[in-house]
Amino acid sequence: MFRWFPVRYFLSKIAKSQGFLDPMLLTSKLQKLAEPSEISEPIELLRAGAIFHARGLVNAKVLQQNLDWIWPYWVQRQFNPHDKSFLPRAFSITHVNLTHRNWTAVGIPGIDHYPIVDPRGMITPHFDGCSIDFLVEDDKDSIIPAKEKKVSQTLDVEDNLHVQTEFEKQKLSFCSDTYVKVEDQTPFCIVKVKAKCKEKGKLSLLIRPVNPEGISFIHSLEINHKDVYVDNSDFLTLDKAPHSSILLNYKEGDSALAQNTQEIRNKVKCDIGLANLSLRYNFN
């Protein structure tokens, strides 16, 4: 289609009228830099690159303007000017994960379902979906996995593929174990967590509109006792109902940082796609 002269003419005309480079002229120059071949660029790579950087455009808009939220480990490192993983962003059109692409997949051979776990234990149960994270805190300290420098993460392959993530910090500790289990020919992502606090505190289970690639939109969240629904679909079943829950949309902020509010609700909608949830369990 792009070889058809009228299409090439109008693309060039529109691009130059908006102050952009002529895409047809740029493409012809690139083609002259290599030896002739049957194809100029692999369509699969162009398609993957377009999707990758489309996500990056969303990241640039959301992450850059909301750095006070608790974002995944790669954002904490890559966006911190004092970190060795920092990447300057002044001339970057898209913001993508270029520094910590070392998450681990867990699954069972022969089953096309593999949740992923990032270097600080954040879990993405479904492909390119939203994520589950945790937070442990008391009156004096907190364990925020994405911000912690010290972590113990191991891979257990004895009976099944498990990723275990552990944190120790003064009077607090947290451990998660993530793996896939098949029940009635249906695979499930199982997450077992254990938290300790020597004083009064709380464990928060967070559902985040993000994954190791960047933003993953959530337009609605609902909790019904032990069941959590994301965009009207089953997402999570809890062993124990939480003591309290906070559901917020984008304008209301990050539920991980919010205090318990007087308004009690079991569902939230967000037209922007940044609905988020904090389920809280209190330590006695």
MIGUNU-989766 format. One record per residue: x, z, y of N, C-alpha, C in turn. Coordinates in steps of 0.2 Angstrom, whole numbers, padded with zeros to 4 digits, always signed. Example, Ala and Ser with C-alpha at 12.3 -4.5 7.8 and 13.67 -1.06 7.14 Angstrom:
+0066+0039-0028+0062+0039-0022+0066+0039-0016;+0064+0035-0011+0068+0036-0005+0064+0039+0000;
This chain:
+0004+0000-0006+0000+0000+0000+0004+0000+0006;+0010+0004+0006+0014+0004+0012+0018-0002+0013;+0018-0007+0008+0021-0013+0010+0017-0018+0013;+0011-0016+0014+0006-0021+0017+0007-0020+0025;+0009-0026+0028+0011-0026+0035+0006-0022+0040;+0000-0023+0040-0004-0019+0044-0004-0012+0044;-0003-0009+0038-0002-0002+0036+0004+0000+0039;+0010-0003+0038+0016-0001+0041+0016-0002+0049;+0013-0006+0051+0012-0007+0059+0009-0001+0062;+0003+0000+0059-0001+0006+0062+0002+0013+0061;+0006+0014+0055+0009+0020+0054+0015+0021+0059;+0018+0016+0060+0024+0016+0065+0021+0017+0072;+0016+0014+0074+0012+0014+0081+0010+0021+0082;+0007+0024+0077+0004+0031+0078+0009+0036+0078;+0015+0035+0074+0020+0040+0074+0024+0040+0081;+0025+0034+0083+0029+0034+0090+0025+0036+0096;+0018+0035+0095+0014+0037+0101+0014+0045+0101;+0015+0048+0096+0015+0056+0096+0022+0058+0097;+0027+0054+0098+0034+0056+0099+0038+0057+0093;+0036+0055+0087+0039+0055+0081+0044+0049+0079;+0048+0050+0075+0052+0044+0073+0048+0039+0069;+0050+0033+0069+0047+0028+0066+0048+0029+0058;+0043+0031+0054+0044+0032+0047+0046+0026+0043;+0044+0020+0045+0045+0014+0042+0053+0012+0043;+0055+0013+0049+0062+0011+0051+0066+0016+0047;+0064+0023+0047+0069+0028+0044+0069+0027+0036;+0064+0025+0033+0064+0023+0026+0068+0017+0025;+0068+0012+0029+0072+0006+0027+0079+0008+0028;+0081+0012+0033+0088+0015+0034+0090+0019+0027;+0086+0023+0025+0088+0027+0019+0089+0023+0013;+0085+0017+0012+0086+0013+0007+0092+0009+0007;+0095+0008+0012+0101+0004+0013+0107+0008+0012;+0106+0015+0011+0112+0019+0010+0114+0020+0002;+0110+0017-0002+0111+0017-0009+0111+0010-0012;+0113+0010-0018+0113+0004-0022+0106+0002-0024;+0104-0004-0024+0097-0006-0026+0095-0003-0033;+0089-0001-0033+0086+0001-0040+0079-0001-0040;+0076+0001-0046+0069-0001-0047+0064+0002-0043;+0066+0008-0041+0062+0012-0037+0066+0016-0032;+0063+0017-0026+0066+0020-0020+0067+0027-0021;+0061+0031-0022+0061+0038-0023+0056+0039-0028;+0058+0044-0033+0053+0046-0038+0047+0049-0035;+0041+0046-0037+0035+0049-0034+0033+0056-0036;+0035+0058-0042+0034+0065-0044+0038+0070-0039;+0044+0068-0037+0048+0072-0033+0045+0073-0026;+0043+0067-0024+0039+0067-0017+0033+0071-0017;+0029+0070-0022+0023+0074-0023+0025+0082-0023;+0030+0084-0027+0031+0091-0028+0034+0093-0021;+0038+0089-0018+0041+0091-0011+0036+0092-0006;+0031+0088-0006+0025+0088-0001+0021+0095-0002;+0020+0097-0008+0016+0103-0010+0021+0109-0008;+0027+0108-0010+0032+0114-0008+0032+0115-0001;+0033+0110+0003+0033+0111+0011+0026+0112+0014;+0021+0110+0011+0014+0112+0013+0013+0119+0013;+0016+0122+0008+0015+0130+0007+0020+0133+0012;+0026+0130+0013+0030+0132+0018+0027+0132+0025;+0023+0127+0027+0020+0127+0034+0015+0133+0034;+0012+0135+0029+0007+0141+0029+0011+0147+0030;+0017+0147+0026+0021+0153+0026+0024+0154+0033;+0026+0149+0037+0028+0149+0043+0023+0152+0048;+0017+0150+0047+0012+0153+0052+0010+0160+0050;+0010+0162+0044+0007+0169+0042+0013+0174+0042;+0018+0172+0039+0024+0177+0038+0027+0179+0045;+0029+0174+0048+0032+0175+0055+0028+0179+0059;+0022+0179+0059+0018+0182+0064+0015+0189+0062;+0017+0191+0055+0014+0197+0052+0020+0200+0048;+0026+0201+0051+0031+0204+0048+0030+0212+0047;+0025+0215+0050+0024+0222+0049+0020+0223+0043;+0018+0218+0039+0014+0218+0033+0020+0220+0028;+0018+0222+0022+0023+0223+0016+0022+0216+0012;+0028+0212+0013+0028+0206+0009+0033+0206+0003;+0033+0201-0001+0037+0202-0007+0045+0202-0005;+0048+0204-0010+0056+0205-0010+0059+0200-0006;+0058+0193-0008+0062+0188-0005+0061+0187+0003;+0055+0189+0005+0053+0189+0012+0057+0195+0015;+0057+0201+0012+0061+0206+0015+0068+0205+0016;+0071+0201+0012+0078+0199+0012+0079+0193+0017;+0076+0188+0016+0077+0182+0019+0075+0182+0026;+0070+0186+0028+0068+0187+0035+0072+0192+0039;+0076+0196+0036+0080+0202+0039+0086+0199+0042;+0087+0199+0048+0094+0197+0051+0100+0201+0049;+0099+0207+0047+0104+0212+0045+0106+0211+0037;+0102+0207+0034+0103+0206+0027+0108+0199+0025;+0112+0200+0020+0116+0194+0019+0112+0188+0016;+0106+0189+0014+0101+0183+0012+0098+0180+0018;+0099+0183+0024+0095+0180+0030+0096+0173+0031;+0091+0169+0033+0091+0162+0035+0088+0161+0041;+0092+0159+0046+0089+0158+0053+0083+0153+0053;+0078+0154+0057+0072+0150+0056+0070+0146+0062;+0074+0146+0067+0073+0143+0074+0071+0136+0073;+0075+0132+0069+0074+0125+0068+0071+0123+0062;+0068+0128+0058+0065+0126+0052+0057+0125+0053;+0055+0120+0050+0048+0118+0051+0044+0122+0046;+0047+0123+0040+0044+0127+0035+0048+0133+0033;+0044+0138+0030+0048+0144+0028+0046+0145+0021;+0051+0143+0016+0050+0144+0009+0056+0148+0006;+0054+0150+0000+0059+0155-0003+0065+0151-0006;+0071+0152-0002+0077+0148-0004+0082+0153-0007;+0081+0159-0007+0087+0164-0008+0085+0168-0015;+0079+0170-0017+0078+0174-0022+0073+0171-0027;+0075+0165-0030+0070+0162-0034+0072+0164-0042;+0073+0170-0043+0075+0172-0049+0070+0177-0053;+0063+0175-0052+0058+0179-0056+0058+0177-0063;+0055+0181-0067+0055+0181-0075+0048+0180-0077;+0047+0175-0082+0041+0173-0085+0040+0177-0091;+0034+0180-0093+0033+0183-0099+0027+0179-0102;+0027+0179-0109+0022+0175-0112+0023+0175-0120;+0020+0171-0123+0020+0170-0130+0021+0163-0132;+0026+0161-0136+0027+0154-0138+0020+0151-0141;+0019+0145-0138+0013+0141-0140+0007+0142-0136;+0008+0147-0131+0002+0148-0127+0004+0147-0120;+0000+0142-0117+0001+0140-0110-0002+0145-0105;+0001+0151-0105-0001+0156-0100+0005+0161-0100;+0009+0161-0094+0015+0165-0093+0015+0168-0086;+0013+0174-0086+0013+0178-0079+0021+0178-0077;+0022+0179-0071+0029+0180-0069+0030+0187-0065;+0036+0189-0065+0037+0196-0062+0043+0195-0058;+0043+0197-0052+0048+0195-0047+0054+0201-0048;+0059+0201-0044+0065+0205-0045+0063+0213-0043;+0057+0214-0040+0055+0221-0039+0049+0223-0042;+0047+0219-0047+0041+0221-0051+0035+0218-0049;+0034+0214-0044+0028+0211-0042+0025+0206-0047;+0019+0207-0049+0017+0203-0055+0012+0197-0052;+0013+0191-0054+0008+0186-0053+0005+0183-0059;-0001+0186-0061-0004+0185-0068-0005+0177-0069;-0008+0174-0064-0010+0167-0065-0005+0162-0061;-0005+0156-0064+0000+0151-0061-0002+0150-0053;+0003+0151-0049+0002+0150-0042-0004+0154-0039;-0006+0159-0042-0011+0164-0039-0008+0170-0035;-0013+0174-0034-0011+0180-0030-0008+0185-0035;-0005+0191-0032-0001+0195-0035-0003+0202-0035;+0000+0206-0040-0002+0213-0040+0005+0217-0039;+0004+0222-0035+0010+0226-0033+0008+0233-0033;+0013+0238-0032+0012+0245-0032+0016+0248-0026;+0013+0254-0025+0017+0259-0020+0015+0266-0022;+0021+0270-0022+0020+0277-0023+0023+0281-0017;+0019+0286-0015+0021+0290-0009+0018+0297-0009;+0022+0301-0006+0020+0308-0004+0020+0309+0003;+0020+0315+0005+0020+0317+0012+0027+0316+0016;+0032+0315+0011+0039+0315+0014+0043+0308+0013;+0041+0305+0007+0044+0299+0005+0040+0294+0002;+0042+0288+0000+0038+0283-0003+0043+0278-0007;+0040+0275-0012+0043+0270-0015+0039+0263-0014;+0042+0259-0010+0039+0252-0008+0044+0247-0012;+0042+0245-0018+0046+0241-0022+0050+0235-0018;+0046+0231-0014+0049+0226-0011+0055+0227-0006;+0055+0234-0004+0060+0236+0001+0065+0240-0002;+0065+0242-0009+0070+0246-0012+0076+0242-0013;+0082+0245-0012+0088+0242-0014+0090+0243-0021;+0088+0249-0024+0090+0251-0031+0084+0250-0035;+0086+0246-0041+0080+0245-0046+0084+0244-0053;+0080+0246-0058+0082+0245-0065+0077+0240-0068;+0079+0234-0069+0074+0229-0072+0077+0227-0079;+0074+0227-0084+0076+0226-0091+0071+0221-0094;+0074+0217-0099+0070+0212-0103+0070+0215-0110;+0064+0217-0113+0064+0219-0120+0061+0213-0124;+0064+0212-0129+0062+0206-0134+0061+0208-0141;+0060+0215-0142+0060+0217-0149+0053+0215-0153;+0047+0217-0150+0041+0215-0153+0037+0209-0149;+0039+0209-0142+0036+0204-0138+0040+0204-0132;+0039+0199-0127+0043+0199-0121+0040+0203-0116;+0044+0209-0114+0042+0214-0109+0047+0213-0104;+0044+0214-0097+0049+0215-0092+0047+0222-0089;+0052+0227-0089+0051+0233-0087+0055+0235-0080;+0052+0237-0076+0054+0239-0069+0054+0246-0067;+0059+0249-0065+0059+0256-0064+0063+0258-0057;+0060+0263-0054+0063+0265-0048+0063+0273-0048;+0068+0276-0045+0069+0283-0044+0071+0284-0037;+0068+0289-0034+0069+0291-0027+0067+0298-0026;+0072+0302-0025+0071+0309-0024+0066+0312-0029;+0060+0314-0026+0055+0317-0030+0050+0312-0033;+0051+0306-0032+0046+0301-0034+0049+0296-0040;+0045+0294-0044+0048+0289-0049+0042+0284-0051;+0044+0278-0053+0039+0273-0054+0042+0268-0060;+0037+0267-0064+0039+0262-0070+0034+0257-0071;+0035+0251-0072+0030+0246-0074+0032+0242-0080;+0028+0241-0085+0029+0237-0091+0024+0231-0091;+0027+0225-0091+0022+0219-0090+0024+0214-0097;+0018+0212-0100+0019+0208-0106+0012+0204-0107;+0012+0200-0111+0006+0196-0113+0004+0198-0120;-0003+0199-0121-0006+0201-0127-0012+0196-0129;-0012+0194-0135-0018+0190-0137-0023+0194-0140;-0029+0193-0138-0035+0197-0141-0041+0192-0142;-0043+0191-0148-0049+0186-0149-0047+0179-0147;-0040+0177-0148-0038+0171-0146-0037+0170-0139;-0038+0175-0135-0037+0174-0128-0031+0178-0125;-0027+0175-0122-0021+0179-0119-0023+0183-0113;-0020+0189-0113-0021+0194-0107-0014+0196-0105;-0014+0197-0098-0008+0200-0095-0009+0207-0095;-0005+0211-0098-0005+0218-0099+0000+0221-0094;-0002+0226-0090+0003+0230-0085+0002+0237-0086;+0007+0240-0089+0006+0248-0090+0011+0251-0084;+0008+0256-0081+0012+0259-0076+0013+0267-0077;+0018+0269-0074+0019+0277-0075+0022+0279-0068;+0019+0284-0065+0022+0286-0059+0022+0294-0059;+0027+0297-0056+0028+0304-0055+0029+0306-0048;+0026+0312-0047+0027+0315-0040+0027+0322-0041;+0032+0326-0038+0032+0333-0039+0028+0336-0034;+0025+0333-0029+0021+0336-0024+0015+0332-0024;+0010+0333-0020+0004+0329-0019+0006+0322-0016;+0003+0317-0019+0004+0311-0017-0001+0306-0020;+0001+0299-0020-0003+0294-0022+0000+0288-0025;-0003+0285-0030-0001+0279-0032-0006+0273-0030;-0003+0268-0027-0008+0263-0024-0007+0256-0028;-0012+0253-0031-0012+0247-0034-0014+0242-0029;-0010+0237-0027-0011+0232-0022-0012+0225-0025;-0017+0222-0022-0019+0215-0024-0017+0211-0017;-0012+0207-0018-0009+0203-0012-0010+0196-0012;-0012+0193-0006-0013+0186-0006-0006+0182-0005;-0002+0183-0010+0005+0180-0010+0008+0180-0017;+0013+0176-0018+0017+0176-0024+0024+0174-0022;+0029+0174-0027+0036+0172-0025+0037+0166-0022;+0032+0161-0021+0033+0155-0017+0030+0156-0010;+0026+0161-0009+0023+0162-0002+0016+0164-0003;+0012+0161+0002+0005+0163+0003+0001+0160-0002;-0004+0164-0005-0009+0162-0010-0015+0164-0008;-0020+0160-0005-0026+0163-0002-0030+0166-0006;-0033+0172-0003-0039+0176-0006-0044+0176-0001;-0050+0173-0003-0056+0173+0002-0061+0178+0001;-0061+0181-0005-0065+0187-0006-0063+0191-0012;-0064+0198-0011-0062+0203-0016-0068+0207-0017;-0069+0210-0023-0074+0214-0025-0072+0219-0030;-0073+0225-0030-0072+0230-0035-0079+0233-0037;-0080+0233-0044-0086+0236-0047-0083+0241-0052;-0082+0247-0050-0080+0253-0055-0073+0251-0057;-0072+0248-0063-0066+0247-0066-0064+0239-0066;-0068+0235-0063-0067+0228-0063-0066+0225-0056;-0061+0221-0055-0059+0218-0049-0060+0211-0049;-0064+0208-0044-0065+0201-0044-0061+0198-0038;-0058+0192-0039-0055+0188-0034-0058+0181-0033;-0061+0180-0028-0064+0174-0026-0070+0173-0032;-0073+0178-0033-0079+0178-0038-0077+0177-0045;-0071+0178-0047-0069+0177-0054-0066+0183-0056;-0066+0185-0063-0063+0191-0066-0056+0190-0065;-0053+0196-0062-0045+0196-0061-0042+0202-0064;-0045+0208-0064-0042+0214-0066-0047+0218-0069;-0045+0221-0075-0049+0227-0077-0044+0233-0078;-0047+0239-0075-0043+0245-0075-0044+0249-0081;-0040+0253-0083-0041+0258-0088-0045+0264-0085;-0043+0265-0078-0046+0271-0075-0048+0269-0068;-0054+0271-0066-0057+0270-0060-0053+0273-0054;-0051+0270-0049-0047+0273-0043-0051+0279-0040;-0047+0283-0036-0051+0288-0033-0053+0286-0026;-0050+0281-0023-0053+0277-0017-0050+0270-0017;-0053+0266-0013-0051+0259-0012-0052+0257-0005;-0047+0253-0003-0047+0250+0004-0047+0242+0003;-0052+0239+0006-0053+0232+0006-0053+0229+0013;-0048+0225+0015-0048+0223+0022-0047+0215+0022;-0049+0212+0028-0048+0205+0029-0042+0205+0034;-0040+0198+0035-0034+0197+0039-0034+0201+0046;-0040+0201+0049-0040+0204+0056-0039+0211+0056;-0041+0214+0050-0041+0222+0049-0034+0224+0047;-0030+0220+0045-0023+0222+0043-0021+0222+0036;-0016+0226+0034-0013+0226+0028-0016+0233+0025;-0019+0232+0019-0022+0238+0016-0017+0243+0013;-0011+0240+0012-0005+0244+0009-0003+0250+0014;-0004+0248+0021-0002+0252+0026-0008+0256+0029;-0014+0255+0027-0020+0258+0030-0021+0265+0028;-0024+0269+0032-0026+0275+0030-0033+0275+0027;-0035+0280+0024-0042+0280+0021-0047+0280+0027;-0052+0275+0027-0057+0275+0032-0063+0278+0030;-0068+0279+0035-0074+0282+0033-0079+0277+0030;-0078+0271+0032-0082+0265+0029-0080+0264+0022;-0085+0265+0018-0084+0264+0011-0088+0257+0009;-0084+0252+0006-0087+0246+0004-0083+0244-0002;-0087+0240-0006-0084+0237-0013-0082+0230-0013;-0083+0227-0007-0082+0219-0006-0080+0218+0001;-0076+0212+0001-0074+0210+0008-0073+0202+0007;-0074+0199+0013-0073+0192+0013-0069+0190+0019;-0064+0185+0018-0060+0183+0024-0060+0175+0024;-0062+0173+0029-0062+0165+0030-0055+0163+0031;-0050+0167+0033-0043+0164+0034-0040+0164+0027;-0042+0168+0022-0039+0168+0016-0034+0173+0014;-0034+0179+0018-0029+0184+0018-0032+0191+0016;-0038+0191+0012-0041+0197+0010-0036+0201+0006;-0036+0207+0006-0031+0211+0002-0034+0218+0000;-0031+0221-0005-0035+0227-0008-0030+0232-0010;-0031+0239-0009-0027+0244-0011-0032+0249-0015;-0030+0250-0021-0034+0255-0025-0029+0261-0026;-0032+0267-0025-0027+0273-0024-0029+0278-0029;-0024+0281-0032-0025+0286-0037-0021+0292-0034;-0024+0298-0034-0021+0304-0031-0017+0308-0036;-0012+0311-0034-0008+0315-0039-0011+0322-0037;-0012+0326-0042-0015+0333-0041-0009+0338-0039;
